[in-house]
Amino acid sequence: MCGGGGWDPGEATDDTQMAVLVGESLLERGGLDLPDIFVRFQRWAVAEPKDIGLQTEDVLNNGMPWDLAAAIHFQVNQHAAGNGSLMRASTSAVHFAAAGQEATMDAARRIAALTHGDRAAWEGTAIFHELIRVTLEDKDPLAALPDILAHVHPGHRDRYATVLAPGWHPDQATEFNGAVWPCLGSAVWALRTHAGFEDAIRAAIDLGGDTDTVAAVTGGLAGAYYGLEAIPDRWTQPLHVPLPGFDRRVLHLTDLLHLADRLAG
């Protein structure tokens, strides 16, 4: 939160920028409008944000229609299991929480598929959605993991069961945490092994690697679990979310709280 590396103190990265775009689309379109979300992503991407995932950038700029761009990218590259769909899922997770398990996991998969053709990304995002839904019902998300995993596609269930197991540590990851399953596993590990929002976020960042995304996913889970009051004021006060491509808009704390309230409403 002290800035550096081209970032101002409290400046949100692409993770939060894309999450805001998803949330605003859900509210302004009255529900899930996949072409609208894709167009918003494209508008943002061409405005040269400070950071954008290589895979996401390619999908948004490959000239294919919204329902083919990610699938074609996957067919050509055979690699599309990055954490880019997971990192932006906090707003949609809150919005669909009231709709129940099947609806929230389905929505997660469909939004993820806009930019990620690998089903591994869909399933990781679906697990995150369901963890948020369970937490907002005042249930223990960690205790709910066996049931959640039972609803994961069989072809990906074992991989997620491994990284979400109680004894798993990020040091055991066989892939860089830019991949979706070690990223989610690292976030759940941080929540499971550290008490409080701040300690969980610090632990996630100290893992290194794709720090902003591991922290964003951890923040979504820990924020739902511990609540707004657990987030230090010294972090929320400088927070701001520039939205490249959208008339130089910059969201601050009051804007984000309003967005969250509407999504949960």
Backbone as CSV, one residue per row, in Angstrom:
resi,resn,N_x,N_y,N_z,CA_x,CA_y,CA_z,C_x,C_y,C_z
1,MET,0.814,-1.220,0.000,0.000,0.000,0.000,0.845,1.266,0.000
2,CYS,2.175,1.116,-0.004,3.026,2.308,-0.016,3.516,2.662,-1.404
3,GLY,3.067,1.967,-2.408,3.416,2.302,-3.775,4.773,1.777,-4.186
4,GLY,5.092,2.022,-5.451,6.374,1.565,-5.982,6.175,0.757,-7.247
5,GLY,7.248,0.652,-8.028,7.172,-0.130,-9.246,6.204,0.436,-10.272
6,GLY,6.029,1.742,-10.246,5.098,2.365,-11.178,3.703,2.549,-10.647
7,TRP,3.456,2.100,-9.417,2.129,2.207,-8.814,2.126,3.270,-7.722
8,ASP,1.076,4.076,-7.693,0.913,5.052,-6.625,0.449,4.350,-5.348
9,PRO,0.672,4.949,-4.182,0.163,4.356,-2.942,-1.352,4.122,-3.021
10,GLY,-1.776,2.914,-2.731,-3.191,2.586,-2.718,-3.825,2.381,-4.074
11,GLU,-3.039,2.351,-5.129,-3.608,2.213,-6.478,-3.913,0.747,-6.782
12,ALA,-5.129,0.479,-7.204,-5.536,-0.883,-7.522,-4.955,-1.328,-8.861
13,THR,-4.684,-2.624,-8.957,-4.160,-3.188,-10.193,-5.300,-3.693,-11.074
14,ASP,-4.924,-4.407,-12.136,-5.915,-4.903,-13.095,-6.931,-5.839,-12.452
15,ASP,-6.541,-6.537,-11.391,-7.465,-7.451,-10.725,-8.741,-6.728,-10.293
16,THR,-8.554,-5.635,-9.565,-9.698,-4.884,-9.041,-10.384,-4.088,-10.142
17,GLN,-9.626,-3.592,-11.092,-10.243,-2.863,-12.207,-11.229,-3.752,-12.959
18,MET,-10.821,-4.976,-13.257,-11.711,-5.881,-13.984,-12.893,-6.315,-13.112
19,ALA,-12.657,-6.483,-11.822,-13.753,-6.832,-10.913,-14.813,-5.740,-10.897
20,VAL,-14.378,-4.481,-10.899,-15.330,-3.359,-10.937,-16.117,-3.382,-12.242
21,LEU,-15.448,-3.654,-13.361,-16.146,-3.694,-14.648,-17.206,-4.784,-14.655
22,VAL,-16.900,-5.939,-14.086,-17.893,-7.015,-13.990,-19.068,-6.572,-13.127
23,GLY,-18.761,-6.008,-11.968,-19.823,-5.587,-11.053,-20.726,-4.537,-11.654
24,GLU,-20.148,-3.546,-12.329,-20.964,-2.493,-12.917,-21.822,-3.027,-14.061
25,SER,-21.304,-3.983,-14.819,-22.115,-4.583,-15.871,-23.312,-5.324,-15.274
26,LEU,-23.092,-6.100,-14.228,-24.175,-6.848,-13.600,-25.287,-5.918,-13.121
27,LEU,-24.898,-4.775,-12.575,-25.886,-3.831,-12.054,-26.582,-3.060,-13.174
28,GLU,-25.803,-2.568,-14.115,-26.377,-1.724,-15.168,-27.197,-2.522,-16.172
29,ARG,-26.856,-3.793,-16.374,-27.587,-4.633,-17.320,-28.651,-5.478,-16.631
30,GLY,-28.759,-5.364,-15.328,-29.791,-6.099,-14.606,-29.559,-7.587,-14.538
31,GLY,-28.305,-8.014,-14.606,-27.976,-9.434,-14.561,-26.813,-9.744,-15.466
32,LEU,-26.645,-11.014,-15.747,-25.483,-11.476,-16.498,-25.671,-11.243,-17.995
33,ASP,-24.874,-10.335,-18.527,-24.866,-10.012,-19.958,-23.428,-10.212,-20.422
34,LEU,-23.114,-11.405,-20.874,-21.740,-11.759,-21.216,-21.151,-10.889,-22.323
35,PRO,-21.894,-10.617,-23.417,-21.317,-9.722,-24.430,-20.977,-8.342,-23.880
36,ASP,-21.800,-7.827,-22.972,-21.537,-6.510,-22.386,-20.262,-6.535,-21.549
37,ILE,-20.078,-7.584,-20.738,-18.854,-7.683,-19.946,-17.639,-7.725,-20.860
38,PHE,-17.735,-8.490,-21.935,-16.608,-8.625,-22.859,-16.266,-7.288,-23.501
39,VAL,-17.272,-6.536,-23.901,-17.040,-5.228,-24.515,-16.381,-4.282,-23.515
40,ARG,-16.814,-4.324,-22.265,-16.187,-3.483,-21.235,-14.719,-3.869,-21.050
41,PHE,-14.442,-5.167,-21.040,-13.059,-5.622,-20.944,-12.236,-5.101,-22.125
42,GLN,-12.797,-5.174,-23.332,-12.075,-4.703,-24.512,-11.800,-3.206,-24.433
43,ARG,-12.801,-2.453,-24.014,-12.647,-0.999,-23.897,-11.536,-0.663,-22.912
44,TRP,-11.479,-1.394,-21.826,-10.430,-1.198,-20.822,-9.062,-1.588,-21.381
45,ALA,-8.995,-2.723,-22.068,-7.720,-3.249,-22.551,-7.056,-2.333,-23.575
46,VAL,-7.837,-1.738,-24.464,-7.253,-0.885,-25.503,-6.818,0.469,-24.952
47,ALA,-7.221,0.783,-23.712,-6.841,2.056,-23.086,-5.497,1.974,-22.372
48,GLU,-4.788,0.880,-22.598,-3.433,0.706,-22.060,-3.374,0.804,-20.533
49,PRO,-4.061,-0.115,-19.838,-3.914,-0.154,-18.377,-2.467,-0.469,-18.012
50,LYS,-2.074,-0.102,-16.810,-0.696,-0.322,-16.384,-0.318,-1.799,-16.395
51,ASP,-1.286,-2.660,-16.146,-1.007,-4.088,-16.111,-2.191,-4.829,-16.713
52,ILE,-1.884,-5.875,-17.478,-2.906,-6.746,-18.036,-2.240,-8.082,-18.329
53,GLY,-2.914,-9.162,-18.007,-2.361,-10.483,-18.263,-2.161,-10.727,-19.749
54,LEU,-1.084,-11.426,-20.091,-0.776,-11.670,-21.498,-1.891,-12.442,-22.182
55,GLN,-2.408,-13.452,-21.498,-3.486,-14.252,-22.086,-4.752,-13.415,-22.252
56,THR,-5.111,-12.678,-21.227,-6.307,-11.838,-21.296,-6.176,-10.812,-22.404
57,GLU,-5.016,-10.210,-22.510,-4.796,-9.208,-23.557,-4.968,-9.822,-24.945
58,ASP,-4.419,-11.009,-25.137,-4.521,-11.655,-26.443,-5.971,-11.989,-26.785
59,VAL,-6.695,-12.514,-25.823,-8.098,-12.876,-26.074,-8.933,-11.651,-26.412
60,LEU,-8.709,-10.570,-25.688,-9.517,-9.372,-25.896,-9.168,-8.640,-27.191
61,ASN,-7.988,-8.914,-27.708,-7.531,-8.179,-28.890,-7.361,-9.054,-30.132
62,ASN,-7.846,-10.312,-30.086,-7.606,-11.188,-31.232,-8.643,-11.060,-32.349
63,GLY,-9.606,-10.157,-32.157,-10.568,-9.875,-33.217,-11.719,-10.850,-33.320
64,MET,-11.755,-11.851,-32.457,-12.835,-12.828,-32.470,-14.031,-12.326,-31.657
65,PRO,-15.239,-12.814,-31.963,-16.415,-12.424,-31.172,-16.335,-12.952,-29.747
66,TRP,-17.141,-12.375,-28.885,-17.057,-12.648,-27.456,-17.188,-14.128,-27.104
67,ASP,-17.984,-14.877,-27.873,-18.238,-16.272,-27.541,-17.254,-17.245,-28.197
68,LEU,-16.263,-16.708,-28.930,-15.272,-17.558,-29.580,-13.839,-17.202,-29.209
69,ALA,-13.614,-15.981,-28.758,-12.251,-15.472,-28.585,-11.418,-16.348,-27.659
70,ALA,-11.938,-16.691,-26.488,-11.165,-17.483,-25.537,-10.988,-18.919,-26.009
71,ALA,-12.033,-19.484,-26.606,-11.948,-20.866,-27.078,-10.912,-21.014,-28.182
72,ILE,-10.871,-20.071,-29.090,-9.895,-20.119,-30.174,-8.482,-19.929,-29.644
73,HIS,-8.325,-19.011,-28.701,-7.017,-18.819,-28.072,-6.531,-20.132,-27.457
74,PHE,-7.408,-20.838,-26.775,-7.041,-22.091,-26.121,-6.686,-23.160,-27.151
75,GLN,-7.448,-23.222,-28.226,-7.160,-24.204,-29.269,-5.777,-23.987,-29.866
76,VAL,-5.412,-22.739,-30.028,-4.128,-22.415,-30.649,-2.971,-22.604,-29.680
77,ASN,-3.140,-22.144,-28.443,-2.026,-22.110,-27.495,-1.966,-23.297,-26.538
78,GLN,-3.122,-23.923,-26.296,-3.197,-25.069,-25.383,-2.790,-24.725,-23.954
79,HIS,-2.724,-23.432,-23.649,-2.430,-22.988,-22.291,-3.374,-21.838,-21.960
80,ALA,-4.289,-22.066,-21.026,-5.224,-21.000,-20.670,-5.739,-21.184,-19.246
81,ALA,-4.874,-21.687,-18.374,-5.286,-21.930,-16.988,-4.672,-20.906,-16.046
82,GLY,-4.495,-19.676,-16.523,-4.005,-18.616,-15.663,-5.061,-18.184,-14.658
83,ASN,-4.646,-17.355,-13.715,-5.546,-16.934,-12.634,-6.351,-15.673,-12.982
84,GLY,-6.345,-15.269,-14.254,-6.977,-14.011,-14.636,-8.479,-13.958,-14.498
85,SER,-9.154,-15.113,-14.531,-10.600,-15.092,-14.303,-10.930,-15.149,-12.820
86,LEU,-10.025,-15.754,-12.043,-10.220,-15.855,-10.599,-10.029,-14.513,-9.927
87,MET,-9.076,-13.735,-10.397,-8.691,-12.495,-9.721,-9.806,-11.459,-9.700
88,ARG,-10.712,-11.522,-10.672,-11.743,-10.493,-10.836,-13.112,-10.942,-10.333
89,ALA,-13.179,-12.063,-9.607,-14.460,-12.709,-9.327,-15.164,-12.232,-8.058
90,SER,-14.571,-11.318,-7.312,-15.185,-10.944,-6.034,-16.545,-10.275,-6.210
91,THR,-16.675,-9.399,-7.186,-17.946,-8.685,-7.359,-19.046,-9.625,-7.832
92,SER,-18.744,-10.481,-8.780,-19.763,-11.429,-9.262,-20.106,-12.438,-8.176
93,ALA,-19.134,-12.811,-7.348,-19.409,-13.743,-6.254,-20.425,-13.158,-5.281
94,VAL,-20.270,-11.880,-4.955,-21.226,-11.229,-4.053,-22.595,-11.131,-4.715
95,HIS,-22.613,-10.770,-5.980,-23.883,-10.562,-6.682,-24.698,-11.850,-6.777
96,PHE,-24.046,-12.975,-7.047,-24.777,-14.215,-7.277,-24.933,-15.056,-6.023
97,ALA,-24.413,-14.596,-4.894,-24.461,-15.402,-3.678,-25.887,-15.771,-3.281
98,ALA,-26.807,-14.837,-3.435,-28.183,-15.095,-3.012,-28.914,-16.075,-3.912
99,ALA,-28.337,-16.382,-5.066,-29.018,-17.244,-6.036,-28.819,-18.727,-5.759
100,GLY,-27.936,-19.073,-4.832,-27.732,-20.469,-4.497,-26.504,-21.067,-5.161
101,GLN,-26.182,-22.287,-4.740,-24.939,-22.925,-5.165,-24.859,-23.150,-6.674
102,GLU,-25.849,-23.761,-7.247,-25.780,-24.083,-8.673,-25.675,-22.829,-9.520
103,ALA,-26.478,-21.817,-9.205,-26.483,-20.592,-10.004,-25.174,-19.830,-9.883
104,THR,-24.616,-19.769,-8.682,-23.382,-18.989,-8.523,-22.202,-19.683,-9.178
105,MET,-22.142,-21.008,-9.099,-21.039,-21.717,-9.738,-21.166,-21.674,-11.257
106,ASP,-22.397,-21.737,-11.755,-22.607,-21.639,-13.207,-22.211,-20.262,-13.721
107,ALA,-22.607,-19.206,-13.009,-22.255,-17.845,-13.425,-20.744,-17.661,-13.425
108,ALA,-20.074,-18.201,-12.422,-18.618,-18.089,-12.348,-17.966,-18.713,-13.574
109,ARG,-18.419,-19.891,-13.948,-17.840,-20.578,-15.103,-18.065,-19.776,-16.384
110,ARG,-19.239,-19.230,-16.538,-19.561,-18.510,-17.768,-18.767,-17.209,-17.890
111,ILE,-18.579,-16.500,-16.789,-17.789,-15.270,-16.832,-16.316,-15.606,-17.061
112,ALA,-15.832,-16.656,-16.407,-14.444,-17.064,-16.593,-14.162,-17.420,-18.052
113,ALA,-15.125,-18.073,-18.691,-14.932,-18.545,-20.063,-14.830,-17.417,-21.074
114,LEU,-15.137,-16.188,-20.684,-14.984,-15.055,-21.594,-13.526,-14.854,-22.001
115,THR,-12.604,-15.162,-21.104,-11.190,-14.916,-21.388,-10.315,-16.154,-21.221
116,HIS,-10.850,-17.228,-20.637,-10.044,-18.408,-20.346,-10.746,-19.650,-20.900
117,GLY,-10.132,-20.249,-21.895,-10.734,-21.402,-22.536,-10.509,-22.714,-21.819
118,ASP,-9.602,-22.747,-20.860,-9.299,-23.968,-20.116,-10.296,-24.124,-18.976
119,ARG,-10.935,-25.278,-18.897,-11.943,-25.492,-17.861,-11.362,-25.400,-16.450
120,ALA,-10.060,-25.598,-16.318,-9.443,-25.453,-14.990,-9.708,-24.072,-14.414
121,ALA,-9.678,-23.046,-15.266,-9.958,-21.686,-14.814,-11.424,-21.529,-14.429
122,TRP,-12.307,-22.180,-15.180,-13.728,-22.102,-14.865,-14.006,-22.690,-13.487
123,GLU,-13.411,-23.870,-13.233,-13.698,-24.570,-11.989,-13.118,-23.836,-10.777
124,GLY,-11.926,-23.276,-10.928,-11.354,-22.512,-9.826,-12.188,-21.299,-9.474
125,THR,-12.704,-20.625,-10.503,-13.556,-19.459,-10.264,-14.872,-19.876,-9.639
126,ALA,-15.396,-21.022,-10.051,-16.643,-21.528,-9.463,-16.460,-21.860,-7.986
127,ILE,-15.318,-22.449,-7.635,-15.043,-22.744,-6.227,-14.992,-21.450,-5.422
128,PHE,-14.319,-20.441,-5.953,-14.233,-19.151,-5.256,-15.627,-18.563,-5.041
129,HIS,-16.460,-18.561,-6.082,-17.832,-18.058,-5.948,-18.555,-18.763,-4.806
130,GLU,-18.450,-20.072,-4.768,-19.179,-20.829,-3.754,-18.606,-20.609,-2.357
131,LEU,-17.299,-20.448,-2.246,-16.715,-20.125,-0.944,-17.255,-18.799,-0.411
132,ILE,-17.376,-17.818,-1.290,-17.941,-16.528,-0.874,-19.405,-16.692,-0.474
133,ARG,-20.163,-17.442,-1.254,-21.589,-17.632,-0.943,-21.770,-18.270,0.430
134,VAL,-21.014,-19.317,0.701,-21.106,-20.002,1.987,-20.722,-19.061,3.128
135,THR,-19.666,-18.303,2.923,-19.204,-17.385,3.968,-20.245,-16.324,4.275
136,LEU,-20.887,-15.789,3.237,-21.901,-14.759,3.447,-23.155,-15.313,4.123
137,GLU,-23.294,-16.626,4.140,-24.382,-17.264,4.890,-23.962,-17.574,6.328
138,ASP,-22.823,-17.022,6.744,-22.286,-17.217,8.091,-21.942,-18.675,8.382
139,LYS,-21.508,-19.381,7.348,-21.035,-20.752,7.508,-19.521,-20.776,7.341
140,ASP,-18.901,-21.850,7.795,-17.451,-21.987,7.708,-17.070,-22.408,6.292
141,PRO,-16.393,-21.550,5.532,-16.065,-21.913,4.149,-15.096,-23.086,4.062
142,LEU,-14.197,-23.197,5.035,-13.230,-24.291,5.004,-13.920,-25.629,5.257
143,ALA,-14.896,-25.642,6.138,-15.651,-26.869,6.396,-16.506,-27.262,5.196
144,ALA,-16.837,-26.283,4.361,-17.694,-26.544,3.201,-16.930,-27.085,2.001
145,LEU,-15.595,-27.096,2.062,-14.796,-27.475,0.897,-15.106,-28.871,0.353
146,PRO,-15.295,-29.907,1.193,-15.613,-31.222,0.618,-16.882,-31.211,-0.229
147,ASP,-17.901,-30.508,0.237,-19.138,-30.430,-0.547,-18.925,-29.632,-1.828
148,ILE,-18.172,-28.547,-1.739,-17.904,-27.737,-2.933,-17.146,-28.560,-3.971
149,LEU,-16.143,-29.305,-3.522,-15.348,-30.106,-4.448,-16.192,-31.170,-5.141
150,ALA,-17.229,-31.628,-4.481,-18.110,-32.622,-5.099,-18.842,-32.059,-6.305
151,HIS,-18.911,-30.725,-6.406,-19.599,-30.072,-7.520,-18.630,-29.555,-8.576
152,VAL,-17.365,-29.894,-8.413,-16.347,-29.524,-9.393,-16.292,-30.592,-10.480
153,HIS,-16.032,-30.176,-11.712,-15.949,-31.123,-12.824,-14.966,-32.244,-12.473
154,PRO,-15.352,-33.510,-12.701,-14.490,-34.635,-12.300,-13.076,-34.568,-12.873
155,GLY,-12.924,-33.984,-14.040,-11.611,-33.906,-14.642,-10.659,-32.954,-13.943
156,HIS,-11.186,-32.130,-13.055,-10.352,-31.138,-12.364,-10.444,-31.250,-10.841
157,ARG,-11.273,-32.161,-10.372,-11.536,-32.246,-8.928,-10.287,-32.610,-8.135
158,ASP,-9.533,-33.587,-8.587,-8.369,-34.031,-7.814,-7.320,-32.929,-7.685
159,ARG,-7.124,-32.192,-8.756,-6.135,-31.112,-8.733,-6.501,-30.073,-7.667
160,TYR,-7.789,-29.723,-7.596,-8.210,-28.736,-6.602,-8.259,-29.337,-5.197
161,ALA,-8.621,-30.602,-5.102,-8.626,-31.250,-3.790,-7.230,-31.231,-3.178
162,THR,-6.211,-31.359,-4.006,-4.831,-31.355,-3.516,-4.459,-30.003,-2.927
163,VAL,-4.693,-28.917,-3.674,-4.236,-27.599,-3.209,-5.145,-27.006,-2.139
164,LEU,-6.330,-27.567,-1.962,-7.258,-27.055,-0.952,-7.282,-27.926,0.306
165,ALA,-6.449,-28.950,0.338,-6.393,-29.835,1.496,-5.781,-29.120,2.699
166,PRO,-6.214,-29.473,3.916,-5.710,-28.780,5.114,-4.198,-28.808,5.268
167,GLY,-3.541,-29.866,4.835,-2.106,-29.966,5.031,-1.263,-29.392,3.910
168,TRP,-1.921,-28.836,2.882,-1.160,-28.325,1.740,-0.523,-26.970,2.074
169,HIS,0.697,-26.773,1.587,1.396,-25.495,1.740,1.820,-25.006,0.361
170,PRO,1.804,-23.702,0.126,2.207,-23.185,-1.191,3.589,-23.640,-1.647
171,ASP,4.470,-23.988,-0.711,5.780,-24.496,-1.100,5.678,-25.815,-1.864
172,GLN,4.536,-26.498,-1.737,4.343,-27.771,-2.416,3.786,-27.602,-3.831
173,ALA,3.521,-26.376,-4.228,2.950,-26.137,-5.553,3.900,-26.621,-6.638
174,THR,3.336,-27.264,-7.643,4.142,-27.751,-8.763,4.128,-26.777,-9.929
175,GLU,3.342,-25.700,-9.816,3.294,-24.660,-10.843,3.406,-23.289,-10.176
176,PHE,3.799,-22.313,-10.947,3.836,-20.912,-10.513,2.434,-20.474,-10.102
177,ASN,2.350,-19.602,-9.087,1.024,-19.207,-8.608,0.291,-18.251,-9.554
178,GLY,0.839,-18.044,-10.737,0.066,-17.396,-11.792,-0.947,-18.335,-12.404
179,ALA,-0.811,-19.643,-12.138,-1.822,-20.622,-12.552,-2.976,-20.600,-11.561
180,VAL,-4.151,-20.977,-12.025,-5.356,-20.766,-11.234,-5.407,-21.644,-9.983
181,TRP,-5.002,-22.917,-10.048,-5.170,-23.780,-8.874,-4.180,-23.474,-7.754
182,PRO,-2.868,-23.232,-8.019,-2.018,-22.832,-6.885,-2.356,-21.449,-6.350
183,CYS,-2.889,-20.588,-7.201,-3.311,-19.265,-6.724,-4.451,-19.404,-5.719
184,LEU,-5.478,-20.165,-6.092,-6.600,-20.367,-5.175,-6.148,-21.125,-3.935
185,GLY,-5.307,-22.148,-4.125,-4.811,-22.893,-2.976,-4.035,-22.017,-2.016
186,SER,-3.238,-21.095,-2.550,-2.466,-20.191,-1.695,-3.374,-19.258,-0.911
187,ALA,-4.436,-18.784,-1.542,-5.373,-17.896,-0.855,-6.098,-18.622,0.272
188,VAL,-6.535,-19.838,0.000,-7.212,-20.625,1.039,-6.231,-20.968,2.163
189,TRP,-4.989,-21.289,1.806,-3.964,-21.531,2.832,-3.784,-20.308,3.726
190,ALA,-3.719,-19.123,3.136,-3.538,-17.902,3.925,-4.707,-17.679,4.874
191,LEU,-5.925,-17.945,4.398,-7.105,-17.792,5.246,-7.093,-18.823,6.375
192,ARG,-6.716,-20.047,6.042,-6.774,-21.152,7.004,-5.727,-21.019,8.109
193,THR,-4.565,-20.500,7.786,-3.432,-20.561,8.715,-3.098,-19.244,9.393
194,HIS,-3.865,-18.204,9.112,-3.579,-16.909,9.725,-4.866,-16.299,10.269
195,ALA,-4.765,-15.725,11.450,-5.924,-15.131,12.104,-6.012,-13.651,11.761
196,GLY,-7.123,-13.251,11.164,-7.351,-11.848,10.864,-7.080,-11.498,9.423
197,PHE,-7.730,-10.459,8.956,-7.617,-10.024,7.562,-6.189,-9.605,7.224
198,GLU,-5.622,-8.767,8.051,-4.308,-8.218,7.740,-3.241,-9.305,7.676
199,ASP,-3.254,-10.221,8.626,-2.241,-11.274,8.629,-2.387,-12.182,7.413
200,ALA,-3.626,-12.459,7.012,-3.845,-13.308,5.840,-3.316,-12.634,4.573
201,ILE,-3.574,-11.336,4.429,-3.096,-10.613,3.251,-1.576,-10.561,3.227
202,ARG,-0.974,-10.265,4.371,0.491,-10.197,4.436,1.111,-11.552,4.075
203,ALA,0.510,-12.622,4.587,1.031,-13.960,4.293,0.947,-14.255,2.799
204,ALA,-0.160,-13.860,2.175,-0.335,-14.090,0.745,0.722,-13.341,-0.064
205,ILE,0.960,-12.096,0.295,1.936,-11.283,-0.430,3.351,-11.829,-0.237
206,ASP,3.654,-12.267,0.985,4.998,-12.751,1.282,5.350,-14.039,0.551
207,LEU,4.354,-14.692,-0.063,4.653,-15.881,-0.860,5.428,-15.520,-2.122
208,GLY,5.305,-14.262,-2.561,5.968,-13.845,-3.787,5.221,-14.319,-5.012
209,GLY,5.860,-14.161,-6.162,5.204,-14.562,-7.405,4.199,-13.523,-7.856
210,ASP,3.012,-13.969,-8.210,1.964,-13.070,-8.697,1.246,-12.455,-7.497
211,THR,1.944,-11.559,-6.822,1.501,-11.110,-5.500,0.165,-10.389,-5.510
212,ASP,-0.077,-9.534,-6.527,-1.320,-8.775,-6.483,-2.530,-9.684,-6.646
213,THR,-2.402,-10.734,-7.456,-3.549,-11.605,-7.672,-3.763,-12.555,-6.508
214,VAL,-2.697,-13.138,-5.974,-2.864,-13.987,-4.792,-3.469,-13.173,-3.652
215,ALA,-3.027,-11.918,-3.516,-3.580,-11.051,-2.478,-5.024,-10.671,-2.774
216,ALA,-5.359,-10.448,-4.046,-6.741,-10.096,-4.399,-7.691,-11.234,-4.072
217,VAL,-7.292,-12.460,-4.381,-8.139,-13.622,-4.094,-8.239,-13.831,-2.585
218,THR,-7.114,-13.706,-1.898,-7.129,-13.806,-0.436,-8.004,-12.720,0.165
219,GLY,-7.899,-11.502,-0.376,-8.700,-10.395,0.143,-10.184,-10.629,-0.024
220,GLY,-10.572,-11.237,-1.151,-11.988,-11.547,-1.340,-12.491,-12.522,-0.289
221,LEU,-11.723,-13.583,-0.076,-12.127,-14.589,0.905,-12.082,-14.032,2.330
222,ALA,-10.971,-13.378,2.676,-10.814,-12.861,4.037,-11.767,-11.702,4.300
223,GLY,-12.053,-10.902,3.271,-13.000,-9.812,3.448,-14.395,-10.318,3.762
224,ALA,-14.813,-11.370,3.032,-16.129,-11.953,3.318,-16.160,-12.590,4.704
225,TYR,-15.035,-13.168,5.105,-14.977,-13.899,6.367,-14.916,-12.965,7.576
226,TYR,-14.068,-11.932,7.496,-13.843,-11.072,8.656,-14.657,-9.787,8.633
227,GLY,-15.106,-9.359,7.466,-15.923,-8.159,7.387,-15.119,-6.889,7.195
228,LEU,-15.818,-5.841,6.801,-15.188,-4.563,6.489,-14.408,-3.989,7.656
229,GLU,-14.934,-4.169,8.864,-14.290,-3.563,10.035,-12.905,-4.137,10.297
230,ALA,-12.589,-5.279,9.718,-11.281,-5.904,9.930,-10.197,-5.332,9.022
231,ILE,-10.592,-4.545,8.022,-9.620,-3.994,7.083,-9.067,-2.696,7.660
232,PRO,-7.756,-2.562,7.793,-7.185,-1.363,8.416,-7.541,-0.088,7.651
233,ASP,-7.853,0.955,8.381,-8.164,2.248,7.758,-6.993,2.771,6.929
234,ARG,-5.786,2.480,7.372,-4.614,2.988,6.650,-4.496,2.336,5.266
235,TRP,-5.220,1.233,5.055,-5.266,0.609,3.737,-6.436,1.125,2.911
236,THR,-7.558,1.352,3.539,-8.741,1.755,2.766,-8.712,3.227,2.373
237,GLN,-8.103,4.068,3.188,-8.133,5.497,2.897,-7.397,5.872,1.615
238,PRO,-6.196,5.341,1.344,-5.529,5.706,0.084,-6.008,4.900,-1.116
239,LEU,-6.896,3.930,-0.897,-7.333,3.049,-1.976,-8.034,3.826,-3.082
240,HIS,-7.631,3.557,-4.319,-8.322,4.153,-5.461,-8.166,3.236,-6.667
241,VAL,-9.206,3.213,-7.489,-9.277,2.287,-8.620,-9.456,3.077,-9.908
242,PRO,-8.381,3.367,-10.632,-8.530,4.006,-11.938,-9.190,3.029,-12.915
243,LEU,-9.994,3.552,-13.830,-10.638,2.716,-14.843,-10.256,3.227,-16.228
244,PRO,-9.122,2.823,-16.755,-8.719,3.258,-18.098,-9.788,2.921,-19.127
245,GLY,-10.021,3.879,-20.012,-11.018,3.676,-21.048,-12.408,4.127,-20.674
246,PHE,-12.595,4.579,-19.443,-13.923,4.968,-18.964,-13.890,6.399,-18.434
247,ASP,-13.563,7.308,-19.337,-13.614,8.747,-19.053,-12.795,9.142,-17.826
248,ARG,-11.654,8.485,-17.667,-10.726,8.795,-16.576,-11.368,8.682,-15.195
249,ARG,-12.348,7.824,-15.086,-12.983,7.610,-13.776,-12.003,6.982,-12.806
250,VAL,-12.112,7.397,-11.548,-11.332,6.811,-10.468,-12.280,6.578,-9.292
251,LEU,-12.396,5.332,-8.862,-13.257,5.005,-7.738,-12.462,5.035,-6.441
252,HIS,-13.098,5.573,-5.391,-12.492,5.608,-4.069,-13.338,4.780,-3.105
253,LEU,-13.004,4.838,-1.831,-13.637,3.957,-0.858,-15.161,4.077,-0.862
254,THR,-15.682,5.291,-0.851,-17.137,5.453,-0.809,-17.791,4.859,-2.057
255,ASP,-17.136,4.995,-3.201,-17.677,4.415,-4.429,-17.695,2.891,-4.352
256,LEU,-16.627,2.318,-3.816,-16.544,0.865,-3.723,-17.541,0.308,-2.714
257,LEU,-17.745,1.013,-1.620,-18.744,0.587,-0.642,-20.146,0.630,-1.248
258,HIS,-20.418,1.663,-2.023,-21.717,1.779,-2.688,-21.902,0.640,-3.693
259,LEU,-20.851,0.347,-4.442,-20.914,-0.747,-5.406,-21.181,-2.067,-4.692
260,ALA,-20.469,-2.314,-3.598,-20.659,-3.546,-2.843,-22.072,-3.676,-2.291
261,ASP,-22.598,-2.580,-1.761,-23.953,-2.593,-1.212,-24.981,-2.930,-2.295
262,ARG,-24.807,-2.358,-3.472,-25.744,-2.623,-4.574,-25.627,-4.065,-5.063
263,LEU,-24.410,-4.565,-5.122,-24.228,-5.955,-5.555,-24.845,-6.938,-4.567
264,ALA,-24.756,-6.631,-3.290,-25.303,-7.510,-2.269,-26.796,-7.327,-2.067
265,GLY,-27.315,-6.226,-2.608,-28.700,-5.858,-2.356,-29.733,-6.790,-2.946
